[in-house]
Amino acid sequence: MMGGSEDPNNKGDSPFESSASQPFLSKPSYPSSASSAVEEESESNQQYLHITYNSGPRSFKDLPFLILFLLFVISTFAFGIFAVFHRNTDYLSLSSFSYDATSSSCVLNPSSSSSSLSSWLSLDSSSHLVKGLIWTLVITFVLSIPLCWALLLLLKHYTKQIVYAAIPFFIAIPIFLNVYWFVACTLRSSCSTAFPLAYRVVVMVFVFLVIGAVVWILVVNWHRVELTISIIGVASHALSRNLNLFGVLPCLIVGLLAYYVPIVVFMVFSRFNGKIAVKNLTSGYACVWKEDSWVPAYFALAILTMLWSAAVTVEAQVYVISGTIANWYFSKDHETPKRSIRTSLRNAFGPSSGTICLSGLLIFVVRMVRSAVDSARQEDIPGIVNLVLRCCVNALLTAVDFLNKFTVNFAAITGEAYCSSARMTYELLRRNLLSAVFVETISSRILAGIVFVFSATYTIVACVILKAGTNLGTDSYFVAAMAWVLLIVVLGYLVHVLDNVIDTIYICYAIDRDRGEVCKQDVHEVYVHLPISRSLRQSVTPRTLGV
């Protein structure tokens, strides 16, 4: 349900007025019990009226989680360095050892080859497939940068035209690929033999059912497309005013990869820690490698550290995006904030580093628990208790995901701790009857569809060029598919940034609405049409009115 007629500045008629003296509703003339309830509600909400972008010095928050994360990192590097210096060089020459019955031990056989390491590094550099794949991926990566720039400019200036032009391709491209695959496999004898007609028909029908579901989703949400177009346009404009983010955010990814390199090296050298031992097999005695008892534990520590670090990097990116966009939002209309990205980086890896570590830890734990639940579902364990337990766990994980969604955005804006940010964000949205469901579901899917259209069009063109200009033959489909994966990852990163920009602007708009201010008029003209959250209205209105 659209809220297009409401005016956030209308303090006389709107039931959602938000001012410094009356943050939510004007005080009604009810009995004393209802009046006292309203007074308590008003007093409890006064503490949130100071919410705005904190550009001043910030204090350190959630330090225990930062210390815990640093302990993981330091332990991983310390034991890794120990593994390097404590390695046993006999591991590389394991195949040269044989069992000596006289001494009942493994001895080195000098006649054997001392190492087969060179065979691991052999590569047929003359292969046409390898050359074609490398060149195609390099060209695709180079072209992806101007494609991202062009897509952002198109979304900024021609949002409506791009969305309406891309929507038909949401359906046309999957239908074309589905029919083309079916016909090509039918005409090729090797494919038709390996994949019988009945299986091909089942796959084709299944794909058409998925396409039908996409059509149904578009039809059901068609009345919301116009609002989504405006939201995407506002986010694209905000991102275009802070293009330096694209110079900083990839550096965080590169830094994460550089941080992974020594950990991977340590994990490789940790396998060298052990000794060659004799093992009694059914066919006789053999020489095998026996790792030290601490090596599996180190592998677990290193993997946990890498996964937590990846989650922290993702949350740090969200923090930097949110801080930069919020600084732009709360600045004057025609004023470009100075050093906003530098300030966001300093806050992310300084006062709010503990908050980011806690958020990353929660995301990491949620992903692990969800993977365990999915594995249990695949095993199809019977029992009503198991079913109820899975439902409860899924509900809890969904609640944590929703809670975490805007918490980092809010922490980047205000500098609050994680728990305070989660509570204040919930209260902020609840008081203003706002919900994130619409922004999250519609805009993200339309952006993903546009990226799919762009990448699929590029893949089709690349496949045609490879078929016509190279002698790859059927391998051209594989090379084109790899180019599609690379391009969709790069363009998907742009969508990820835009999604975070949309979420940040949403929280900034909620802060404006709560304070009764308008920092960006063009944003309010769009976000004022967001639908009111019915669940929040039902939970807030009766308690506030004392009914």
N, C-alpha and C positions, 0 to 999 in steps of 0.2 A: 504494500500500500504506500503510495507516494505521499510525501509530505510537502508538496510543492507550494502550498498556499501559506505555509507558516513563515513568519518573519521573526528572526532572532532578536531584532531590535525593537519589536513591538512589545512594550512592557505593560501595556494596558490590557490587551486582548489575549495574548499568548499565554497558555498555561505553563509554558516551559521557560518563563523568564528567569534570567540569571543575573543578579546584580550583587553589588558588594553588601547591601543591607539584607536582601532577601534572595538567597542563592538559588531557590528552586520555586516555591510557590508563595504567593502573598498569604498572610495569616487570615484564615477564615474565622467567622463568628460562630464557633461551635461551643459546646459545653466545656467546662473547665478541664476535663480529662483529655479531650481532643486537643484543646488549646495547648495544654502542657506538652502533649506529644509532639505537636508542631514546633513548639519552642525548643524542645530537646533536639529535634531533627535539625532545626536551623542552627543551633549552637554547635552541634557536632559537625556541621558542614562548613563552618566558618574557617576551620584550619586549612581547607583546601583552596580558599580563594586567592592565596598568594602564589599558586602554581603558575610558573612561566619559565622561560628559558633561563637557566642559571649560567650566566657568562662570567661570574666571578670565581674566586678560588673555591675548590671543592675539597671536602675531607674524605679520607680513605674509608671505604665501606667494604664489608664482608671479607675482612682480612684473613680469617681462618681458612677460607677456601683458596685464597691465593697462596697461603703458606703450604696447604696440602698439595696444590698443583705443583709448586716449586719442589716439594719433596719428591714427588713422582719423577719430575724431570731430572733433578740432581741424582737421584738413585739410578735412573736409567743410564745416564752418562757415566756415573762413577763405576757401576758394574760393567758397563761396556768397555771402558778403558782398561779395567782389570782383565776382561776377556781377551783384549788385544794382546796384552803383555804376557798373559798366562796361557796362550794358545799352544797346542801341540802340533808341530809341523808334520807329524806322521799321518795326519788325517788325509792329506793330499796324495800320499803314496800307499793308501790302504790296500789297493789292488796288488801291490808288490809284496805284501806280507803273506806268508803261508804258515800252516801249522807244522811245527817240528815235534815229532813224536818222542824224540830223544829227550829234549828239555821240557816237553809238555807246555810249550809256549809258542808265540808267534814270532817268526824271525823274518828279516828282510831278505828278499831274493834279489841279488844284484842283476840277474839277467833280465828281470822284468822291467818294463817301462816305468820310470819313476813318476810320471805324471801324465795325466790325460787332459790337463786343463786346456790345452790348445784346441782340443776337439770341441770343447764347449763354446768356443768363440768363433768357430768356423761359420762362414756365411757366404752363400752363393751370390756374390755381388753382381754377377752377370744376369741374374734372373730378371726377366721382363716384368714379372709381377711386382718384385720388390722395388725396382726403379719406378714403375708406373705409380705404385702406391705412395712412395716417398714424394715424388714430384706433385702428385695430385693433392696430398695433404699439405705440402708447403704452400702451393698456390691457393688452396682453400683458406688456409690460415691468414695469408696476406690479404686476400679479398674480404675476409670476415670483418676486418677492422673498418674499411669504408662502408661495408654493408650495415654494420651496427650504427655508424654515424648517420647514414642515409635513413635507416629505419627510425631512429630517434627524431630526426628532423621532420620526417613524414608524419609521425605520430603527434608532433608538436603543432604543425601547421595544417595538416590535412587528416586529422584523426577520424572524422566521420567518413570521409571518402575511403580511407584505408580499411576501416572496419567493415563497411558495407561491401567493399570490393573483395575482401578476404573471406567473408562469410560463405558465399557460394562455393569457394574452393575448399572449405571445410568438408564439404560433401563430395565435390567433383573429383578431387585428387584421390581420396581413398577408393572411390568407385573405379576410377581409371586404373589404379594400381592393382586392385582386386581382379578386375576383368583381364588386364594385361598378363598378370601372373598366371591366371587359369588357362588362357589361350596359349601362352608361351610354353607352359609345362605340358599341355596336351599335344602340341606340335612336335616337341622334342622327345624322341623315343626313350632316351635314358631317363628323363624326368618322369615320363608317364609310366615307365616300368617300375621305377623305385617308389612312385607315389600313385597308387591306383585311382581310378576315376571316382570311386565312392568317397575316398578320403578327400580328394580335391573338391568335390561338391560340398562336403560337410564344412570344410574350411571356408569356402567361398560364401556359403549361407551364413556361417557364424560372423564373418566380417560384415556382411550386409546387415545383420541384426545389430551389430555394434554401431554401424553408420545410422541405422534407424533410431537407436537410442540417442545419438548425438542430435539428430534432427528434432526428436521430441523435446530434448532439453532446450534447444534454440527456440522452438515454438512456444514452450511454456514460459520462458523468460524473455520473450521478445519485447514486452513492454518496458523492460529494464535496460535494454540495450542503449537507448538514447542517453540515459543517465550515466551508464558505464563509459560511453564515449567521452562525455565531459570530464569524468574523473580521470581517465587515461590522458586526456589532453592537458589537464592541470598538472598531473604528475610529470609528464614529458617536459612541460615548460619549466617546472621546478628543477628537474634534472639537468636541463640544458643551461640553467643559470649556475650550475655547480659541476661543470664538466671535468674539473680537476679530480673528481672522484674516480674517474676511469684511469687516471694515472696512479692513484694511490691504492685502490682496491686490488688490482692485479699484483701489485708489489707484495701485498699480504699473502697472496697465494704462492708467489715465488719464494717468499720468505719461509712459508710453511714447507715447501718442497726442499729448500736448502736445509731446513731444520731436520727433515726426515732422513737426509742422506747419511749423516753420521750414525743415526739410530739403526738404519738398515745395515750399515757396515758393521756395527757392533753386534747385531743379530747374526750376521754371517760368521764373524769371528768367534762368537760364543759357541757355535757348533764345533769349533776346533778345540774346545776345552773338554778333554777326556783322554781315553787311552784305548789302545787296541787290545781286545780281550778275546779269549778262546770261548767259543760257544758250541755246546754239544747239540748237534742236529741229528735228525734221523739218518742222514746219509753219512754222518761222521762229524769230525771236529772241523770248525771253520773259524777264521779270524774276522771279527766284526768290530765296529766302532761302538764304544760305550761312553756316552756323554756323562759328564759330571752331574750330580744330583741337582745342582742349582740351576742348570741351563734351562729346563722347562719353565721354572719359576721366572727366570729372567725374560724368556720369550713372552710369558703372560704379562709381566710388568711393562715391557717395551710396547706390546700391542695396545694395552690399556692406555699408556701414555700417548701413543700416536692417535688413538681414537679420540681421547679427551682433548688433545691439542687441536685436532681438526674441528671439533665442536666449538672450542674456544675461538678459533679463527673465524668461523662462520658468525658467531655472536659478536665478535669484534667488528666485523664488516657491518653488521646490522647497526651496531652502536655508532660507528663512524658515519654511516649514511644518515642515521636519525639525528645525530648532533649537528651535522652540516646543514641538513634540510631545515631543522628547527631554527638554527641561527638565521638562515635566510628568511624563514617565515615570519619570525618576530622582529626582523629588521624593518626599516622604512621601505616603502614601496619601490622607490627608485634608487635604493642604496645597496651596493654589493658588499656583503660582509667581508672583512679582511681576516685572513688567517683562520677561517672557520674550520677548515680541514685539519690544520695543525693543532688547533685547540681540541678538536674531537679526538685526534690521535693521542694527544697528551693525556686527556681524561681517560681514554679507553685503556691505555697501558700504564696509567698512574692511579688516580684515586678510585676509579671504577673497575680496576683490573680484577678485584675479588668478586665483584658482581658478575662480571663476564665469565669468570671461572665457574661460579655457581650455576649460572644459566647454562653454560656448556655442559657441566656435569649432569644437570637435570635432563637435558636433551639426550645426552649419551646414554643415561640410564633408561630413559623412556624407549629409545631405539632398541636397546638390548632386551628389555622386557617384552617389547612388542615382537621382536624376532623370536623369542622363546615361546610366546603365545601362538604365533603363527606356526612354529614347528610342531607344537602340541596339537594344533588343529589339523595339520596334515597327517599326523599319526592317527587321528580319529579315535581318540581314547573314549570309550563309552562311559556313561554315568551322568546322572543329573547334577551331581556335585561338581564335576569337572566343567559342565556347561555353564552352571551359575558362576563358578569361579572365573571362567574366561570372560563372561559378560561383565562382571564387576571390574576385572583388571582392565578391559577395554574402555569402560566408562571412566575409570580413574586416569588412564593414559590420555584419553581425549580431554579431560578436564585440565590436566597438567599442560598439554599442548596449547589449549586455549588461554590458560593463565599466563603462559610464557610468551604468547604471541606479541603482546603489546608491552610486556614488562620491561624488556630491554630498550624499546623505543622511549618509554617514559623515563627510565633511568638515565638515558643519554640526554634527555631534555632537562631534567631537574637535578641529576646527580644523587638521587636517593639510593638507599640500599635495595637489594632485590625484593625482600619481603615487603618493605614499605612501598616500593613501586608497584608491586602486584596488588596490594590492598588499595592504594590510591587510584590506580588505573580502573579497578573494578568500580570503586565508588564514583569516579568521574563519569564513566559510561552509564552507570545506573542512575545517577542524578539527572542526567540529560537524556535518558531514554534512548540511548544509542546502542547499536549492535554492530559487530564487525563481520557478521555472516555475509551480508550482501557484498560488501567491498571485497571480501576474500574470495568468494565463490565465482562471481561473475567476471570481474576484471581480470583475475588470474587466468581463467579459462579462455577468455577472448585473446589475451596476449599470447598465451601458449598456442592458440590456433593460428594466429598471425605468424608466429615463428615457424610453425609447422608448414604453412603455405610457402613462406620464403625459402626454407631449407629444402622442401620437396621440389620446388621449381628449380632451384640450383642443382639438385641431384639429377633431375631428369635431363637438364642441359648438359651436365658433366658426363652423364652416361652416353648421351648421343655423341658427344665429342670423342670420348674414349673408344666407342665402337667404330667411329668413322676414321679417326686419326691414328689409332694404334692397332697392334696385332695381339691385344690381350685376349680377344675372344670372349668367352663366358666369364673370364676373370674381371672384365670391366664392370660387371654388376657388383662384385665384391668391393672393388676399388671405389666405385660410386657410393656404395653403402657406407664405407669408412669416411668418405668426404661428408656424407650427410650427418654422420654421428659427430664429427668435429664441428661442423657448422652449427648444428642444433645445440651443441654444448656452449659455443661462444654466444650465440643469440639468446640461448636460455639464461646465460649469465646476465644479459641486459634485462631480461624479464624479471629475474631475481632482484636486481637493483630497483627496477620500477615498482615491483611489489612492495619493497620496503619503503620507497618514497611515498606510495599511496598510504601505507599504514602510518607513517610519520605525520603526513599532512592530516590524516584523520584524527590522530591524537591532538595535534595542534589546533585543529578546528574545534574539538571537544573542549580544550582549555579556553579558547576564545569564547565559546558559547557559555561555558560555566562562569566566566568573568564578565560577560556582557560586553565584550570588546570585539572589534573587527580589525585584525592586523592585515589580512589580505582579502580585499573585497571580492576579487574574482573567485577565490576559493569558496567563500561563503555563498556566493551565488549558485555554485554547483552543489556543495555538500548540504545545503539547507533542504534539498529535495530527497535526501536519504530517507528511507522508510523508518518509521518509529518501531522500536523493538516492543512487540506485544507482551512478551514474557516479562520484560522489565517494567512495563507500564502496569501490568497486573500486580507485580510484587511491590511496587513503590507507591502507587496511588492510594490503595486502601490504607496502608500503614501511615502515609503522610497526612491523609485527610481524617484519620481516626475513625473510618467507617467500619 
